[in-house]
Amino acid sequence: MDLNFTQMKISRGYKALRDFNEDYYAIDERESSNQVTPIDFVDFFPIFVLDVRKQSERLKTTVQDIRIQIKFNTAVPANTTA
């Protein structure tokens, strides 16, 4: 995902969060919304969903490593954890 929170380019990240209930719990979004607006996603809930279930058969029997690289426009406050 190539997101930019200052320019509100968040569609892929927001869609992944929005689709989580439907994909994981088989709950249709029209029946149960996650109640997070795009503004709330940026300001309060920058939650990222990484669906690794859809892998090739060759990879399903091995341990998967995920590398997350984040670039910030401003300094991250001290004692910030992820």
LUMVEX-201467 format. One record per atom (N, C-alpha, C): chain; x, y negated, z negated. Coordinates in pm, 1 decimal. Each point is the difference from the previous one (the first is absolute). Layout:
REM residues N
(A, (X, Y, Z))
...
//
This chain:
REM residues 82
(A, (85.7, 117.2, 0.0))
(A, (-85.7, -117.2, 0.0))
(A, (89.8, -122.8, 0.0))
(A, (-29.2, -90.0, 85.9))
(A, (72.7, -126.0, 4.2))
(A, (-97.8, -108.2, -42.0))
(A, (-2.5, -30.6, -129.8))
(A, (-97.6, -94.4, -55.0))
(A, (67.5, -131.1, -35.7))
(A, (-77.4, -107.7, 5.3))
(A, (48.5, -130.3, -41.3))
(A, (-109.8, -64.1, -83.8))
(A, (20.0, -1.1, -130.8))
(A, (-103.3, -48.9, -90.7))
(A, (-17.9, -151.5, 8.9))
(A, (107.0, -74.4, 28.6))
(A, (-14.4, -145.7, 7.4))
(A, (-78.1, -41.7, 123.8))
(A, (6.5, 79.1, 107.0))
(A, (-74.6, -30.5, 122.3))
(A, (-128.1, 82.5, 12.0))
(A, (-36.0, 73.3, -105.0))
(A, (-120.1, 84.0, -4.5))
(A, (-1.4, 105.7, 110.5))
(A, (116.1, 49.8, 39.3))
(A, (8.1, 110.6, 95.9))
(A, (5.6, 128.7, -80.2))
(A, (-116.9, 43.2, -42.4))
(A, (-10.0, 111.4, -94.9))
(A, (-92.6, 110.5, 48.5))
(A, (-45.3, -5.9, 123.1))
(A, (-108.6, 87.8, 44.1))
(A, (31.4, 148.6, -16.9))
(A, (119.5, 45.2, 33.5))
(A, (31.3, 143.1, -11.7))
(A, (1.5, 44.5, -146.3))
(A, (57.0, -80.8, -87.4))
(A, (3.4, 34.9, -141.6))
(A, (-137.7, -2.5, -62.4))
(A, (-77.7, -102.5, 32.8))
(A, (-135.5, -11.0, -54.4))
(A, (-88.4, 112.6, 51.6))
(A, (12.3, 34.1, 127.0))
(A, (-80.2, 108.9, 56.5))
(A, (33.5, 132.9, -67.5))
(A, (127.5, 24.9, -27.4))
(A, (39.3, 124.1, -67.4))
(A, (-63.1, 8.5, -138.7))
(A, (-0.8, -110.7, -72.9))
(A, (-64.1, -2.2, -131.6))
(A, (-150.0, 20.9, 13.7))
(A, (-60.3, -67.9, 96.1))
(A, (-145.1, 8.4, 20.7))
(A, (-43.4, 141.2, 40.0))
(A, (82.0, 65.7, 79.6))
(A, (-34.3, 133.7, 48.0))
(A, (31.7, 111.0, -99.7))
(A, (65.8, -32.5, -109.2))
(A, (42.1, 102.6, -95.5))
(A, (-116.6, 83.4, -51.9))
(A, (-107.6, -62.8, -44.8))
(A, (-114.8, 75.2, -52.0))
(A, (-55.6, 95.8, 103.7))
(A, (-13.3, -48.0, 122.4))
(A, (-55.7, 84.1, 105.2))
(A, (93.9, 115.9, 33.5))
(A, (128.1, -28.9, 12.9))
(A, (96.3, 103.2, 37.6))
(A, (24.2, 102.1, -111.4))
(A, (16.7, -47.4, -122.2))
(A, (40.2, 89.1, -108.8))
(A, (-119.3, 64.9, -70.1))
(A, (-103.0, -79.0, -27.9))
(A, (-114.6, 50.3, -74.9))
(A, (-120.0, 34.1, 88.5))
(A, (10.7, -24.3, 130.2))
(A, (-110.1, 23.3, 94.8))
(A, (-123.1, -82.2, -37.5))
(A, (23.8, -124.0, -43.5))
(A, (-108.3, -91.9, -34.2))
(A, (-6.3, -105.9, 109.1))
(A, (-114.6, -14.6, 63.3))
(A, (-18.1, -99.7, 104.2))
(A, (8.1, -139.3, -61.8))
(A, (73.5, -89.3, 64.6))
(A, (16.9, -136.0, -52.6))
(A, (-132.6, -72.3, -14.5))
(A, (-96.3, 30.2, 85.3))
(A, (-131.3, -64.9, -10.1))
(A, (-72.4, 40.6, -127.0))
(A, (34.2, 116.0, -55.3))
(A, (-63.5, 46.3, -122.8))
(A, (71.9, -50.6, -124.2))
(A, (132.3, -11.7, 7.7))
(A, (77.4, -39.4, -117.1))
(A, (120.4, -82.5, 43.2))
(A, (-13.4, -131.0, -5.3))
(A, (109.8, -88.2, 37.7))
(A, (100.2, -7.9, -114.2))
(A, (126.7, -26.5, 32.5))
(A, (99.5, -10.9, -106.4))
(A, (-1.5, -138.0, -65.2))
(A, (-84.1, -90.1, 47.9))
(A, (-22.1, -131.7, -59.5))
(A, (121.5, -91.4, 4.8))
(A, (101.3, 30.8, 79.8))
(A, (119.3, -83.8, 12.3))
(A, (-7.2, -74.6, 132.5))
(A, (-7.1, -132.1, -6.4))
(A, (-1.6, -81.8, 120.8))
(A, (143.2, -18.2, 49.4))
(A, (18.8, -44.5, 123.3))
(A, (136.8, -25.6, 46.6))
(A, (76.1, -99.2, -89.0))
(A, (-67.3, -103.1, -48.9))
(A, (65.7, -96.9, -89.6))
(A, (40.0, 67.7, -131.0))
(A, (-88.8, 83.7, -56.1))
(A, (33.3, 73.9, -121.6))
(A, (117.8, 94.4, 23.7))
(A, (4.7, 61.2, 118.1))
(A, (110.5, 89.5, 34.6))
(A, (132.3, -75.2, -6.0))
(A, (3.5, -119.9, 55.7))
(A, (123.0, -79.4, 1.3))
(A, (34.6, -50.9, -139.7))
(A, (-98.3, -53.8, -71.7))
(A, (26.5, -66.6, -127.3))
(A, (9.2, 93.1, -120.9))
(A, (-79.5, 107.6, -2.6))
(A, (-10.1, 80.6, -121.5))
(A, (29.6, 148.6, 18.3))
(A, (-35.2, 57.0, 114.0))
(A, (7.4, 144.5, 18.5))
(A, (80.1, 40.3, 123.2))
(A, (127.0, -34.8, 9.3))
(A, (77.9, 45.6, 116.2))
(A, (35.3, 148.3, -16.5))
(A, (-102.8, 83.0, 12.6))
(A, (15.1, 144.2, -17.6))
(A, (17.8, 63.0, 137.5))
(A, (102.8, 81.4, 15.5))
(A, (28.8, 60.1, 129.3))
(A, (-26.5, 149.1, -3.7))
(A, (-71.9, 47.2, 98.1))
(A, (-35.4, 140.3, 11.9))
(A, (81.4, 58.7, 114.5))
(A, (76.1, 103.8, -29.3))
(A, (79.7, 68.3, 101.6))
(A, (-53.8, 141.5, 13.6))
(A, (-64.2, 27.4, 109.9))
(A, (-59.3, 132.1, 23.6))
(A, (102.9, 87.1, 71.6))
(A, (55.2, 95.9, -71.0))
(A, (101.1, 88.6, 58.7))
(A, (-57.6, 138.0, 30.9))
(A, (-132.0, 12.5, -2.5))
(A, (-62.1, 129.0, 29.6))
(A, (9.1, 35.4, 147.2))
(A, (4.7, -97.6, 86.3))
(A, (-2.6, 24.3, 144.1))
(A, (142.7, 9.1, 53.7))
(A, (65.0, 110.6, -26.9))
(A, (136.8, 24.2, 44.5))
(A, (0.4, 119.1, 94.6))
(A, (106.1, 12.3, 75.1))
(A, (10.1, 115.8, 88.2))
(A, (12.3, 126.6, -85.2))
(A, (-41.4, 111.4, 54.4))
(A, (4.0, 128.1, -72.5))
(A, (141.7, 32.5, -46.7))
(A, (98.5, -41.3, 76.7))
(A, (138.8, 27.3, -33.1))
(A, (42.1, -68.5, -130.3))
(A, (-59.2, -114.8, -30.3))
(A, (37.9, -76.5, -118.0))
(A, (-81.6, 34.5, -123.8))
(A, (-110.2, 68.1, 14.8))
(A, (-90.4, 23.6, -112.7))
(A, (59.4, 88.0, -109.2))
(A, (97.8, 81.0, 31.5))
(A, (56.2, 90.0, -100.9))
(A, (124.9, -57.4, -65.5))
(A, (36.4, -122.8, 33.3))
(A, (119.2, -60.5, -58.2))
(A, (-37.8, -118.6, -86.9))
(A, (92.0, -41.8, -85.1))
(A, (-19.3, -117.7, -83.0))
(A, (13.6, -123.3, 89.1))
(A, (-90.5, -95.6, -18.0))
(A, (2.2, -121.6, 80.4))
(A, (63.2, -113.7, -78.9))
(A, (94.7, -69.5, 59.4))
(A, (58.3, -119.7, -58.3))
(A, (-64.9, -120.5, 65.1))
(A, (-36.5, -97.0, -82.5))
(A, (-60.7, -122.4, 50.5))
(A, (90.5, -115.7, -39.4))
(A, (34.3, -80.6, 96.5))
(A, (83.3, -116.7, -26.2))
(A, (-87.0, -123.9, 13.9))
(A, (-1.6, -81.4, -103.3))
(A, (-77.8, -122.4, 0.5))
(A, (97.4, -116.4, -5.6))
(A, (-8.1, -87.4, 99.1))
(A, (87.0, -116.5, 5.8))
(A, (-87.6, -123.4, -4.0))
(A, (28.6, -88.4, -94.6))
(A, (-80.8, -120.2, -17.8))
(A, (91.9, -121.3, 5.1))
(A, (-41.1, -100.1, 76.5))
(A, (73.2, -126.1, 8.3))
(A, (-89.3, -109.6, -56.1))
(A, (55.4, -80.1, -88.6))
(A, (-75.4, -107.6, -62.6))
(A, (48.8, -135.0, 50.8))
(A, (-90.7, -96.3, 15.8))
(A, (35.8, -135.0, 41.6))
(A, (54.4, -83.3, -114.4))
(A, (-34.7, 37.2, -122.5))
(A, (47.6, -71.0, -118.7))
(A, (61.1, 100.2, -96.0))
(A, (73.3, -49.6, -97.1))
(A, (63.7, 87.6, -99.1))
(A, (-107.3, 71.7, -81.7))
(A, (23.1, 126.1, -26.4))
(A, (-91.8, 79.7, -80.6))
(A, (27.0, -32.0, -147.8))
(A, (-104.0, -24.3, -79.4))
(A, (20.5, -32.4, -142.2))
(A, (74.2, 113.1, -73.1))
(A, (74.8, -38.2, -100.8))
(A, (72.5, 97.0, -81.7))
(A, (-97.2, 98.4, -61.8))
(A, (45.3, 122.3, -19.5))
(A, (-76.7, 108.5, -63.7))
(A, (-119.3, 44.9, 84.9))
(A, (0.2, -27.5, 128.0))
(A, (-105.4, 48.0, 89.1))
(A, (26.3, 146.6, 29.5))
(A, (-103.9, 82.6, -7.2))
(A, (14.3, 142.9, 30.1))
(A, (-96.8, 36.9, 111.6))
(A, (34.6, 105.8, 68.9))
(A, (-87.4, 48.7, 107.5))
(A, (-12.3, 150.2, -13.3))
//
